[in-house]
């Protein structure tokens, strides 16, 4: 049997703040990070609440000791660097001195947050100006390459983009590469900044809630968008033990499957999500009854929540675990969501607490199970974290108590 | 449906059809830019319409994994599905993942692996501002006569392959794939030598050296050194004058390699220096993208 993969360091930034403590405090005190955006320059700013990180671009740059102003770093990259900085500060950087590690990043719209402001300049006949610093920032790998450059790393580099399951896939790739003996360690995660492109994109699909989103609620309307970044350090249990590292959790199972149902909507009967969670359990060598908590994808869209809810209801028919969506805290952070919620799952194990599903009032007609709505102290040994995306891309991750 | 989606989906389905596979067990792709047409269309109309009255089609199709979703839908493939968006290493990462996936199973498995990228007038204009292209653009067949100036010519394409862990009916084997980021010439050469050594090969064992030189003077050094290292056994062949430069041009080159294995001869248009080898059993593909990424791939006939 393959050796166990463990998580030994994390770094995170979201609308809840920067770092582990800010996130634990917000989750415990039921303090959501949603408000009308201040930094995102959209005409819809007063219409929608978003999970916007409080720091401005200049403040983020200062945290990184980078020049402020038009420094060529997009907000996406700045968020990634700040989250990575936390991870690096908590890790012996000698681990990254050689190249036996991978940096696996995930992203959905690259530096669109900057490009959308400068695109008219891009297309103009101008050949000079600050916009030139951002001209090669639209693609997803920009943030990945900047992480490596900023921290002077020379890792195996990969960038994944599978919509809202992107960074959950980054974690899977890291674990597989370690188990295949390609590398010794992997830093895996994802980043996305709010952009007018995504806000208007989801709004054109009519699934953005103007108020705070209501996951698994019968009266839900849609999602709130958020932004952030999170990175986790993965290594073999024996390597972590050998260097005396604190093991935060065991990453014991995962599955990546496809709904093969519709370009954007999940299979409504929940079979897709059930298949993913089921395969993850199989990979982990666990039974459904072993799971104590599910950090659901729970976007609060009309389509996702009943499909995911039905899947949970069917798969865990013998014993329903506690479940909740933390999307009402952070908004849907797209490519960062998988890693942010992996972190929340690990935090649930460390604190032995189930995180509440905010804004739940009315049960959905389609299902007879309900999410946890208060912070609940229960023994937590095994947690499933779900991330489902456009293109039918479904991922489930399982974390266990060390 | 936009051009890139049509290109990607039809190419993927075509590869499956040729292999006689109705349903792969996994679908893995790489793209540097995804659907530029859809991204530009949503972006431009959002700016022009002042964030009002937008339709979602181009937004949905701009998602990098939309072709993967369609291919899964077409083939009812509920298995592993992955999309890499990592500039010049995107297709290589897809191949690398497929290789790992096949190593992880004892069962017979078919993986659909592919790549796709497109050019648009806006993309060409934007990247011209940072010196991507030769100005004026030479005729593609004359590209290498302009290797003393910076810049290249733009290209696009899609390529798909069915990859399996069973030898029967196979065209060639992928022995190794390696991606390098920000490597200088010395590092590139060292990595090529190491990769060959790991596979118990010498540079003189290579029948065809398929080079991704793109006419950019700044990128000639590695290829020049490689040509010097190659013995008279090896044919040195180029491909980018035929497909142009794009993030996933390695997909075109890999397709070309499969055609060379099948035909056992090399069309003159590819040849930079003819070698003395008999037949084509081993192909080393060395590629780079724009300024800072390289990849090396070792393919063998079955």
Interface residues (C-beta under 8 A of the other chain):
Chain A: X42 X43 X44 X107 X108 X112 X115 X116 X119 X120 X122 X123 X127 X132 X135 X136 X138 X139 X140 X141 X144 X145 X148 X154 X156 X157 X158 X159 X160 X161 X162 X163 X169 X173 X176 X177 X180 X182 X196 X197 X200 X201 X202 X203 X204 X205 X256 X257 X258 X259 X260 X261 X262 X263 X264 X272 X275 X389 X390 X391 X392 X393
Chain B: X27 X32 X33 X34 X39 X42 X43 X44 X46 X47 X50 X51 X54 X55 X56 X59 X60 X62 X63 X64 X65 X66 X68 X69 X70 X72 X73 X75 X76 X77 X78 X79 X80 X81 X82 X83 X84 X85 X86 X87 X89 X93 X97 X100 X103 X104 X122 X125 X126 X127 X129 X130 X179 X181 X182
